[in-house]
């Protein structure tokens, strides 16, 4: 995913906003990413991704470009991410806020 792609569709939070929140606020727990615009508190789809970004940042810190390091096998396109989230919602595993 690119930096301006949405991670949290419920609250329209981009990867860039998550990375900046990690860099500036340095949360001690992954759950504290919910303080970034409510990320992860809607349908729950993005929670594993938020945990992954937190873990990567905790291990590697920020790179010179302000991004966390992501291995090639973890890269997903924005379209694929949105499609998988739609399937998650349709299967009844999460309910987006009204």
Phi, psi and omega in degrees: 000145178274165185299327183267005176283146179288137172259312179256104180286331181297320184242011174056051180257124181274164176299322179301318180294320178297313181297317178295322177298317177299314183293317186277314187266341179045064180299150181271340180227149179300326181297339179288352174293345176296340177288352178267077177069016180087010182309131176087358183258004179268251185283339179095354182301319187278351184305313179298326179289320177299318178297321179295315179297320178298313180300314180298317181293320180297321181284315191251344186069195181270149173273178181300330182273000178085010180255158170276160179276130181237131178285157184303324184285350179263357182283132179225142179284158179298323180294317179293319178300313180296320179297316179294324178294317178302317178297320178300314180294314181296331180280357177084015182276345180205152178236116179294153178296156181294000000 
